[in-house]
Every structure is written in structure tokens, then in C-alpha cells.
Amino acid sequence: MCGKFYPPFPIKIENRLSLKENPPEILIIFSYTYGQEIRAAIRELFRDSEMSPMILTQEEFFDVSKNFP
């Protein structure tokens, strides 16, 4: 495998330009410390785009009391 990876995950770490070129339907940010800042930066990246992923922080992802589409 070429590129950067976090063991044991076989998913390649990509830059934000790659994220914009091929956005997922849902993006989960796993950072307690910088989650809101990362979300703001990604929303800014997709500001003029028609294809924007649903962005969740890990707090939202693990909050089972919320219902997401």
C-alpha cells in the first residue's frame, strides 16, 4: 500500500482537495479537541459546492438520542 495510513485501518488518508473531488455521503470527525474547527473548515471547503457531505462530530455520532436521516 502506498500513501499514509493509520494502523490497523487500510483506508488511505487523503487531503481536503481529494475530499472535495470525491465527497462521501457522511463524514464523521473523530476529534474531541478540534472537531468543531475541522467541521467549520470542511463546510467552508464545500461552501460553493453542490455536493456536500453530512458532517458529524464523534459526539453527535455516538449520541443515540438524536435521529439523523
C-alpha positions in Angstrom: 0.0 0.0 0.0 1.3 3.5 -0.9 0.4 6.7 1.0 -0.3 7.3 4.6 -2.4 5.0 6.8 -3.3 4.7 10.5 -2.8 1.2 11.6 -4.8 -1.0 11.6 -7.1 0.8 9.1 -6.5 0.1 5.4 -8.2 3.3 4.4 -5.8 5.9 2.9 -5.5 9.3 4.5 -6.4 11.9 1.8 -6.1 15.7 1.6 -9.1 18.1 1.5 -8.9 18.5 -2.2 -9.5 14.8 -2.7 -12.3 15.0 -0.2 -14.0 17.7 -2.3 -13.4 15.9 -5.6 -15.0 12.7 -4.3 -17.1 13.5 -1.2 -18.7 10.8 0.9 -22.4 10.9 1.9 -21.5 11.2 5.6 -18.2 12.4 7.1 -17.5 11.7 10.8 -14.9 13.8 12.6 -13.2 11.9 15.4 -11.6 14.7 17.4 -12.8 15.9 20.7 -10.3 18.8 20.7 -10.6 20.1 17.2 -13.9 18.7 15.9 -15.8 22.0 15.6 -12.8 23.7 13.9 -12.4 20.8 11.4 -16.1 20.9 10.7 -16.0 24.6 10.0 -13.1 24.2 7.7 -14.8 21.4 5.8 -18.0 23.4 5.5 -16.0 26.3 4.1 -14.4 23.9 1.6 -17.9 22.9 0.4 -19.4 26.4 0.6 -19.8 26.7 -3.2 -20.3 23.1 -3.9 -23.5 21.2 -4.8 -22.1 18.0 -3.3 -21.6 18.5 0.5 -21.5 15.5 2.9 -23.4 15.3 6.1 -20.8 16.2 8.7 -21.0 14.7 12.2 -18.6 15.1 15.2 -18.0 12.0 17.3 -20.2 13.4 20.0 -23.1 13.5 17.5 -22.2 10.1 16.1 -22.4 8.4 19.4 -25.4 10.4 20.7 -28.1 7.7 20.3 -30.8 10.1 21.4 -30.5 12.0 18.0 -32.2 10.8 14.9 -30.2 11.6 11.7 -31.6 11.0 8.2 
